[in-house]
Every structure is written in structure tokens, then in C-alpha cells.
Amino acid sequence: MNITVKDIYKNTKPYVRWWWFSGKIDPAVIKYQLDWCKENNFGGVELAFMYPLPDSEPGPEWLSEEWSEIVVFTKGYATKIGLGCDFTFGTSWPFGGSFINENDAAKNFYGLSTQRLEKSWEMAHGKKGLILNHLDHNALERYAEKIGEALKPALQISPSALFCDSWEVDTELLWTDGLEKLFMDEFGYDIRLYVRDLDKRQSVRYDYRKLIAKLIIDEFYRPFTDICHKLGGISRVQCHGSPTDLLAAYSVVDVPESESLLFDPHFSQIPASAAAITDKPIVSAETFTCIYGWLPYPGPGPYQDKEQIADLKLLADALFANGINFVIWHGMPYNPPGCKNRFYATVHTGPDCNFVKELPGFNHYLEKVSEFMRTGNPYGGAGVYLPLEDTWMLNELPEEFQRPSARYYWELQYVKFPDEVKGFRPIWITDHFLDNADFSNGVLKIGAMNLDFLYIDVDWIDIKALKNLNKLAERGCPICIIKKPSQPGFNKDKKYDDLVRKLFSQKSVSGIIQRTTIKPPLIEGRLIPEFWVRKIDEELIIFFSHPMTRSITYPMRYGQSFCETDMNIKIVLNYAGFKKDINLLFKPYQALLLRVSKYGNTKFEDINFSVPPSLISNIDEQRRF
């Protein structure tokens, strides 16, 4: 039996990450917390297995029979009361543990990585363990045998998604056995002669990153999804943080998952684009993480237990407008009644959270919008070339741009769509998806997406991508390319410049967007709000987030959502041959959802969620930030 995403996520209610601290896990507390989740309109939980709290009594050993029994009890009770129950496929963040031997452990060029598993369940028993080699599918399969065996009884109750968190594996000179031979076969020279000076050899560094990127997908993300299927589940994965083609990586997992607010909302368009191209129905996001900032363990994070529902809604709306349709709350700690356990990072969720009275209604709002945003299929007009090669040629971000989740350019946290394409409802593409792209009858087909044209504004393009672009241009595909690119990598192809000249000589290629496509953008306007579009047959559903979401960046200001007046934004809608003026009237704290028929009829759906005055009343404090 092939398990599908829809077999597991049967409704659109949000889930909550449930932080289980290593220690005694009481079935009565499990029932209490799951009943609370059900009462407050959550659709399910994701069990995340973490470190012990100070002075806590040791509980079951990691992956022991006793540990499996409490996991089975949890899955059984969740299923009984109609909640989903997913599992993090390990403890802490990167895969690893005390059972990982040195042969299967993470490596760098100099040998065994010095990184060790932190904040894991095994800390309660004095163990840290090694990090798994994420560049070796054999090591992954041996790891999965151990984890899968312990989870197997729970997965037999009903299928689950198995979750892989963000990368968080040390990437400096990342290595695996035999990499030098793979590199020689691919590029024709010995990487070992240059590896110690990669920071001084930009072109060699590009080749190294290109190979690492391929290995990460072929040896980790794709095999992980296969493993999940063999265990009777699906994969839900945060690919970000890994030095790879993130679009390609997100395309090989079942549920691509983003994260915010450690990652700004616009980052979510990368997993959302991958999902659109590969026809994946659900794009999730770990939501509200460190919304007001991050502090090292043990925390607490800024404004923990003072979170404002209006701020949370503003961020959630920003994610919907950037392609997310499944919210995973971050997060709920294991907490017996009356206890004050806290995970060290915001947002705190549970019976004692700051917004508990408003939580059922807010979750209903998230459920309602998520349902709209899973209807039909994604709509897009422009395919925009992700500047992947540009970021691989660069290295560390300037210090002023670094943050807890961003150190390198290749992490893509500051990559945004150019303003001139935003009205076309763009999606990101990389060369990975150009291999099988086709242009015929005026339509550019890339995977499941039908687009009008390509837009390219990069400094570097790999020669394989350049060849693919020439093939499309020869078929008449409209391509707007802003500048002449250069060839990255150590070995230069003598035909590269000829291919560039050939591309620019094609009739369908221009450096001016107005000359590239005869179709106007879907939406025109001076200040276009962030928006995402779904298409059902010939009808469109357009979600517009409140204009204030455009200013969201990490960290949010406390009370950043504060708003007292209506905002009017006039746009022009171009669809199915008609042109229509639309007035977008944004009430304070509200988003809009517009239905558009192929005949030009428009209708706003009611998605209003009233923010209680009691949670936005501290205006003086808000205005100080």
C-alpha cells in the first residue's frame, strides 16, 4: 500500500511540535496534553525528542523497549481521539547518536568531525554521540534501521510523517570516503591539492560545492524519503541550512517544510516553488520560531509568555502569502498540569500560554486559510532563475548580515524576487528543472507548472544551464536576461562565450521585460501586497496578506502588528483576457482572499479573524519599539 500525503494529513488544522524532554513520561500527562490539543483545534502533534530538564529524573533510555512503549501509547491515543502524530526521526537536530560508529560518522577533509550531538535525549544517561555522515546513504540506512525498529510498532497503528529538521551539520570542508575520486571523475583534477585554500580559490570552491550539493540530495534527502516509504510513512523535511540546490532537495521529499521567523517569510517561496513544480499538495512551515529573537539555551527567548496573537497572525499571513499551506506551531513542551516547563525558544504553546483564550479561534482561522491554499494547484506566470551559482561562488555573509540561522550566502536567506516580476506571480527555478523543461504553443512547461516566460538576473550560470536555455530559446521561449553571465568553476569551456552570444541573438530573448512577454502581469499596482495564487480549473483564489507583512524580518518588533486605520491599495487585475480595477481594503490585522472567475467576476471570501483588544491594548509599550 502506497501511503500518500493526504492519507496522513486528512484536514487542514495546524499541528504543534511537542517537545518531549528526556525523563519520565507519564501516560496521564500524554492524555491530558493530547486532549488539550484536540479541544483547541490542533490537527495533530509532532513528537520531538530532546534534552533532560535540570534536576529531572532519568526516564527510558533512547530507543529502548520502554521508550517504544510510551511512543506507541501516544500514537494509539492520538489516533483514538482523531489527532495525527508525526515523529522526528532522531533526537536533537542533525541525525546522530551514541550508536553511530566512527565509520558512519560525519567527516571533514582532515578526518572525523569534531561536532557532537548536542541537546539530545541521551544526555540524561551521560551520552552525546557522533553526528551521522549525511553524505553516505549506507550510513543513513544503518542509522534508519535502529530508529525505524524503535518506531515500527507506533507506525503500525497508523501512518505518520517522519520529520527531518534543518541541516545543522558543520559544513566546513565537509567530506566523505571516496570524495576525491568522485571529484576527479566529475571535474578532472585533484581537489586535495586545493582544498586547504578554498577561500582563496573561488572557482575550485564552486566545483567543490557543486559536488557536495549533488551528494546531499543523492545520499541523504532522496534515500531518506525512500526509507520513510519503506517504514509505511512519508517524509516531511526542512532542507534549509544544507549546502545544496535547495529547490532540487525540496523536490525529492514528500512535504517540503520551511521555517519562520528565524528565516524571513520570503524564504518560504523556495520550498513552495519546489512543491509547485513537482506537484506536491502540502508545504509546511515551522511557525513562530524565535519570533522576537533568539537566546542561547537555557533562554528564555525574548517576550516568552508575552507573545501577542496579533503578531502571530501577521507572521502566519506572511507565510500564506509566500506559499505555505500547513502551519506547524513551535512549540509545546511536555508539561504535567500545573508545571512550568518551557522550551528555551519562543513561542510557548499550552494551557498556560499567553493567548490561550484566543487559540481555538486562531487555529480555526489557520485551518480555514490553509484549506483555501490547498485547493486546486499553484498558479505562476514567471520562472525566475535562482542565483544558486552566484551564491556558490561567494562565501560568508558580511558580519552585519549574519544571524543565528544565516552565515553563508548559499543559505539563500537574502535572495528575493526582483520587484519588476512580482506582479507575474513568479516561482523560483534552477537548472535542475530546466533539463526536462519544454516550450510549445506559447507555454513554458516546467514540471507541473505552466509559465509564460523566464527571468534571469545573475552573474554566473553553469554551462549546462546555458545549454538548456539555448534549447528553450530556439523553440521560441521568451527569456528576459538582464546581463551577460560568466562561467563558474575551475575548468572553462571554450564554447561558453559562443553559447552566450547565441542565446542573446535569439528573437525570443531580451534584456527588457516588456519586450519579453506580450502578457501583462497578473497584478499591476504601485504597492502590491504579498500574495499567493491557486488555480481551480479556470478560477483563481488569491490570498493577499496585510501590507504590513512586507516589513517583517527577523526579529519582529514586539507589537509590530499594531494598526489603527484601514489601508486601501488599488491594483489592476489582468486575467483571461480581461482587465479590472480592484480596491483592496485592508482592515486592521486582516488579510484578504479574492476569488476570480474566468468571466471577470470577483468576490472576497470572509476570512476575518478579530484580534481581541486585550491582546493589543499595551500600545505605549508597542510604540517604544
FENPE-V528081 format. One record per residue. N is the residue number from 1. RES is the residue in one small letter. PSI is psi as a letter, one per 40 degrees, with the letter a starting at -180 (NA if undefined). OMEGA is omega as a letter, one per 20 degrees, with the letter a starting at -180 (NA if undefined). Layout:
BEGIN
N;RES;PSI;OMEGA  N;RES;PSI;OMEGA
END
This chain:
BEGIN
1;m;h;r  2;n;h;r  3;i;h;r  4;t;i;r  5;v;d;a  6;k;d;r  7;d;d;a  8;i;d;a  9;y;g;a  10;k;e;r  11;n;a;a  12;t;e;r  13;k;i;r  14;p;i;r  15;y;i;r  16;v;h;r  17;r;h;a  18;w;h;a  19;w;h;r  20;w;h;r  21;f;h;a  22;s;h;a  23;g;a;r  24;k;h;r  25;i;h;a  26;d;h;r  27;p;d;r  28;a;d;r  29;v;d;r  30;i;d;a  31;k;d;a  32;y;d;a  33;q;d;r  34;l;d;r  35;d;d;r  36;w;d;r  37;c;d;r  38;k;d;a  39;e;d;a  40;n;f;r  41;n;f;r  42;f;i;r  43;g;e;a  44;g;a;a  45;v;i;r  46;e;h;r  47;l;h;r  48;a;h;a  49;f;h;a  50;m;a;a  51;y;i;r  52;p;i;r  53;l;i;r  54;p;h;r  55;d;e;r  56;s;i;r  57;e;h;a  58;p;i;r  59;g;a;a  60;p;i;r  61;e;i;a  62;w;h;r  63;l;e;r  64;s;i;r  65;e;d;r  66;e;d;r  67;w;d;a  68;s;d;a  69;e;d;a  70;i;d;r  71;v;d;r  72;v;d;r  73;f;d;a  74;t;d;a  75;k;d;r  76;g;d;a  77;y;d;r  78;a;d;r  79;t;d;a  80;k;d;a  81;i;e;r  82;g;f;r  83;l;i;r  84;g;i;r  85;c;h;r  86;d;i;a  87;f;h;r  88;t;h;a  89;f;f;a  90;g;a;r  91;t;i;a  92;s;a;a  93;w;c;r  94;p;i;r  95;f;h;r  96;g;a;r  97;g;i;a  98;s;e;a  99;f;e;r  100;i;h;r  101;n;i;a  102;e;d;r  103;n;d;a  104;d;e;a  105;a;i;r  106;a;i;a  107;k;i;r  108;n;a;a  109;f;d;a  110;y;e;r  111;g;a;a  112;l;h;r  113;s;i;r  114;t;e;r  115;q;h;r  116;r;i;a  117;l;h;a  118;e;i;r  119;k;f;a  120;s;i;r  121;w;d;a  122;e;e;r  123;m;d;a  124;a;d;a  125;h;f;r  126;g;f;a  127;k;i;r  128;k;d;r  129;g;i;a  130;l;i;r  131;i;h;r  132;l;i;r  133;n;h;a  134;h;e;r  135;l;e;a  136;d;h;a  137;h;d;r  138;n;d;r  139;a;d;r  140;l;d;a  141;e;d;r  142;r;d;r  143;y;d;a  144;a;d;r  145;e;d;a  146;k;d;a  147;i;d;a  148;g;d;r  149;e;d;a  150;a;d;a  151;l;e;a  152;k;d;a  153;p;d;r  154;a;d;a  155;l;e;r  156;q;e;r  157;i;d;r  158;s;i;a  159;p;i;r  160;s;i;r  161;a;i;r  162;l;h;a  163;f;h;r  164;c;h;a  165;d;i;a  166;s;i;a  167;w;c;r  168;e;f;r  169;v;h;a  170;d;h;a  171;t;e;a  172;e;h;a  173;l;f;r  174;l;h;a  175;w;i;r  176;t;i;a  177;d;h;r  178;g;e;a  179;l;d;a  180;e;d;r  181;k;d;r  182;l;d;a  183;f;d;r  184;m;d;r  185;d;d;a  186;e;d;a  187;f;e;r  188;g;e;r  189;y;i;a  190;d;h;a  191;i;d;a  192;r;d;r  193;l;e;a  194;y;e;a  195;v;d;a  196;r;e;a  197;d;f;a  198;l;d;a  199;d;d;r  200;k;e;a  201;r;g;a  202;q;d;a  203;s;d;r  204;v;d;r  205;r;d;r  206;y;d;a  207;d;d;r  208;y;d;a  209;r;d;r  210;k;d;r  211;l;d;r  212;i;d;r  213;a;d;r  214;k;d;a  215;l;d;a  216;i;d;r  217;i;d;a  218;d;d;a  219;e;e;a  220;f;c;a  221;y;d;r  222;r;d;r  223;p;d;r  224;f;d;r  225;t;d;r  226;d;d;r  227;i;d;r  228;c;d;r  229;h;d;r  230;k;d;r  231;l;e;r  232;g;f;r  233;g;a;r  234;i;i;r  235;s;h;r  236;r;h;a  237;v;h;r  238;q;h;a  239;c;e;a  240;h;i;a  241;g;e;a  242;s;i;a  243;p;g;a  244;t;a;r  245;d;h;a  246;l;d;r  247;l;d;r  248;a;d;r  249;a;d;r  250;y;d;a  251;s;e;a  252;v;e;r  253;v;i;a  254;d;d;r  255;v;h;r  256;p;h;a  257;e;h;r  258;s;a;a  259;e;i;r  260;s;h;k  261;l;e;r  262;l;d;r  263;f;h;r  264;d;i;a  265;p;d;a  266;h;d;r  267;f;d;a  268;s;e;r  269;q;e;r  270;i;d;r  271;p;d;r  272;a;d;r  273;s;d;r  274;a;d;r  275;a;d;a  276;a;d;a  277;i;d;a  278;t;e;r  279;d;f;r  280;k;h;a  281;p;d;a  282;i;h;r  283;v;h;a  284;s;i;r  285;a;h;r  286;e;h;a  287;t;i;r  288;f;e;a  289;t;h;r  290;c;f;a  291;i;d;a  292;y;e;a  293;g;i;a  294;w;h;r  295;l;i;r  296;p;i;r  297;y;h;j  298;p;e;r  299;g;a;i  300;p;i;r  301;g;i;r  302;p;h;r  303;y;f;r  304;q;h;a  305;d;e;r  306;k;e;a  307;e;i;a  308;q;h;a  309;i;d;r  310;a;d;r  311;d;d;r  312;l;d;r  313;k;d;r  314;l;d;r  315;l;d;r  316;a;d;r  317;d;d;r  318;a;d;r  319;l;d;r  320;f;d;a  321;a;e;r  322;n;f;r  323;g;e;r  324;i;i;r  325;n;e;r  326;f;h;a  327;v;h;r  328;i;h;a  329;w;i;r  330;h;h;i  331;g;i;a  332;m;h;r  333;p;i;r  334;y;h;a  335;n;h;r  336;p;i;r  337;p;h;r  338;g;e;r  339;c;i;a  340;k;f;r  341;n;i;r  342;r;h;r  343;f;i;a  344;y;e;a  345;a;i;r  346;t;i;j  347;v;i;r  348;h;h;a  349;t;h;r  350;g;a;a  351;p;d;a  352;d;e;a  353;c;i;a  354;n;d;a  355;f;f;a  356;v;d;a  357;k;d;a  358;e;e;a  359;l;d;a  360;p;d;r  361;g;d;r  362;f;d;r  363;n;d;r  364;h;d;r  365;y;d;r  366;l;d;r  367;e;d;a  368;k;d;a  369;v;d;r  370;s;d;r  371;e;d;r  372;f;d;a  373;m;e;r  374;r;e;a  375;t;h;r  376;g;a;a  377;n;i;r  378;p;i;r  379;y;h;r  380;g;i;r  381;g;d;a  382;a;h;r  383;g;h;a  384;v;h;a  385;y;h;r  386;l;h;a  387;p;f;a  388;l;d;r  389;e;d;r  390;d;d;a  391;t;d;r  392;w;d;r  393;m;e;r  394;l;i;a  395;n;b;a  396;e;i;r  397;l;i;r  398;p;i;a  399;e;d;a  400;e;e;r  401;f;e;r  402;q;i;a  403;r;i;a  404;p;d;a  405;s;e;a  406;a;h;r  407;r;d;a  408;y;i;r  409;y;d;a  410;w;e;r  411;e;e;r  412;l;f;a  413;q;e;a  414;y;e;r  415;v;h;a  416;k;i;r  417;f;h;r  418;p;i;a  419;d;d;a  420;e;e;r  421;v;e;a  422;k;d;a  423;g;e;r  424;f;e;a  425;r;g;a  426;p;i;r  427;i;i;r  428;w;i;r  429;i;i;r  430;t;i;a  431;d;d;r  432;h;d;a  433;f;e;r  434;l;e;a  435;d;d;a  436;n;e;r  437;a;i;a  438;d;i;r  439;f;h;r  440;s;i;r  441;n;f;r  442;g;e;a  443;v;h;r  444;l;h;a  445;k;h;r  446;i;h;a  447;g;b;a  448;a;e;a  449;m;h;r  450;n;h;a  451;l;i;a  452;d;d;a  453;f;i;r  454;l;i;r  455;y;h;a  456;i;h;r  457;d;g;a  458;v;i;r  459;d;d;a  460;w;h;r  461;i;h;r  462;d;i;a  463;i;d;r  464;k;d;r  465;a;d;r  466;l;d;r  467;k;d;r  468;n;d;r  469;l;d;r  470;n;d;r  471;k;d;r  472;l;d;a  473;a;d;r  474;e;d;r  475;r;e;r  476;g;e;a  477;c;h;r  478;p;h;r  479;i;h;r  480;c;h;r  481;i;h;a  482;i;d;a  483;k;i;r  484;k;h;a  485;p;i;r  486;s;i;a  487;q;h;r  488;p;i;r  489;g;i;a  490;f;d;a  491;n;h;a  492;k;h;r  493;d;h;a  494;k;e;a  495;k;e;a  496;y;d;a  497;d;d;r  498;d;d;r  499;l;d;r  500;v;d;r  501;r;d;r  502;k;d;r  503;l;d;a  504;f;e;r  505;s;e;a  506;q;i;a  507;k;d;a  508;s;e;a  509;v;h;a  510;s;i;r  511;g;e;a  512;i;h;a  513;i;d;a  514;q;d;r  515;r;e;a  516;t;d;a  517;t;h;r  518;i;e;a  519;k;h;r  520;p;i;r  521;p;i;r  522;l;d;a  523;i;h;r  524;e;i;r  525;g;i;a  526;r;d;r  527;l;g;a  528;i;h;r  529;p;i;r  530;e;h;a  531;f;i;r  532;w;i;a  533;v;h;r  534;r;i;a  535;k;h;r  536;i;h;a  537;d;b;r  538;e;e;r  539;e;i;r  540;l;i;r  541;i;h;a  542;i;h;r  543;f;h;r  544;f;h;r  545;s;i;r  546;h;i;a  547;p;d;a  548;m;e;r  549;t;d;a  550;r;d;a  551;s;e;a  552;i;h;r  553;t;i;a  554;y;h;i  555;p;i;r  556;m;i;r  557;r;i;r  558;y;h;a  559;g;f;a  560;q;d;a  561;s;e;a  562;f;h;a  563;c;h;a  564;e;e;a  565;t;i;r  566;d;i;r  567;m;h;r  568;n;h;r  569;i;h;a  570;k;h;r  571;i;i;r  572;v;h;a  573;l;h;r  574;n;h;a  575;y;h;r  576;a;f;r  577;g;e;r  578;f;i;r  579;k;h;a  580;k;h;r  581;d;h;a  582;i;h;r  583;n;h;r  584;l;h;a  585;l;h;a  586;f;h;r  587;k;i;r  588;p;h;r  589;y;e;a  590;q;i;r  591;a;i;a  592;l;i;r  593;l;h;a  594;l;h;r  595;r;h;a  596;v;h;r  597;s;i;r  598;k;e;r  599;y;e;r  600;g;e;r  601;n;i;a  602;t;i;a  603;k;h;r  604;f;h;r  605;e;i;r  606;d;h;r  607;i;f;a  608;n;h;r  609;f;h;a  610;s;h;r  611;v;h;a  612;p;h;r  613;p;d;a  614;s;d;a  615;l;e;r  616;i;f;a  617;s;e;a  618;n;g;a  619;i;d;a  620;d;d;r  621;e;d;a  622;q;d;a  623;r;e;r  624;r;e;a  625;f;NA;NA
END
